[in-house]
Amino acid sequence: MHLEPTLLPDVIILTPARFGDHRGFFSESWSRRAMAEHGLDLDFVQDNHSLSAAAGTVRGLHFQTPPHAQDKLVRCGRGALLDVAVDIRHGSPTFGRHVAVELSAENGRQLLVPKGFAHGFVTLQPETEIIYKCTDYYAPDCDAGLRWNDPALGIEWGLSALDAILSDKDQTAPLLADLPVYFTYAAQ
Ligand SMILES: Cc1cn([C@H]2C[C@H](O)[C@@H](COP(=O)(O)OP(=O)(O)O[C@H]3O[C@@H](C)C(=O)[C@@H](O)[C@H]3O)O2)c(=O)[nH]c1=O
């Protein structure tokens, strides 16, 4: 497994090895042992899988608040998407900053989005599937959002608000400036 840092120190790109042959490829898409060898021992308890029919579908930015905050390990099962993580930890040197990484079925890349980050993505192809592991169960009372196109975030989604396909709740999510303090940064 290959690990690449991003501009946000706790957000990491992981690329598991692929073994290709005349049939296609084989890959360990997640191995607890391989991650632990890199100091990432995460206790995943739920896998999520969603399909977005059209390119230009935006889901996010989402997070669960404590005590049900989630680390997420995100990959693309079909198609391609731009995956985004935003640091929402108050006191963090990178508060409000984001990384955006293209994940596709072809490139096999995964993004580790830790607790304290809002997560979202835009699909770059029709019929795109995202699959992600989470370290806590779905807790509707702790489900929270941040406005995907908040100008304060400066995320280049590659599409306008008119063209984006969004859920009703994502259209009205709060701006960063209006978010309560859910997470505080603890220097390591
Ligand atoms: C997130 C989630 C939703 N649901 C249900 C609630 C609802 O009826 C339906 C659709 O939920 P949503 O509209 O929130 O789905 P979606 O917009 O795809 O939400 C997801 O977006 C990405 C960006 C994330 O990071 C995820 O954590 C999650 O928030 O699925 C569950 O049963 N379990 C879950 O874990």
The ligand as a Gaussian input file, in Angstrom:
#p B3LYP/6-31G(d) Opt

LIG

0 1
 C      -25.341000       8.357000       5.906000
 C      -26.481000       7.338000       6.105000
 C      -27.724000       7.562000       5.566000
 N      -28.707000       6.671000       5.750000
 C      -30.030000       6.947000       5.158000
 C      -30.667000       8.266000       5.583000
 C      -31.432000       8.688000       4.349000
 O      -32.717000       8.102000       4.352000
 C      -30.658000       8.082000       3.178000
 C      -29.813000       9.063000       2.414000
 O      -28.992000       9.761000       3.334000
 P      -28.157000      11.023000       2.900000
 O      -28.976000      11.895000       2.035000
 O      -27.569000      11.628000       4.128000
 O      -27.003000      10.350000       1.999000
 P      -25.677000      11.030000       1.450000
 O      -25.971000      12.417000       1.020000
 O      -25.061000      10.123000       0.475000
 O      -24.794000      11.117000       2.766000
 C      -23.456000      10.726000       2.811000
 O      -22.681000      11.721000       2.158000
 C      -21.274000      11.526000       2.185000
 C      -20.622000      12.723000       1.554000
 C      -20.747000      11.183000       3.519000
 O      -19.620000      11.528000       3.887000
 C      -21.569000      10.279000       4.346000
 O      -21.119000      10.246000       5.688000
 C      -23.039000      10.567000       4.268000
 O      -23.306000      11.756000       4.991000
 O      -29.841000       7.051000       3.743000
 C      -28.528000       5.529000       6.494000
 O      -29.453000       4.696000       6.677000
 N      -27.280000       5.275000       7.017000
 C      -26.245000       6.148000       6.851000
 O      -25.109000       5.875000       7.347000

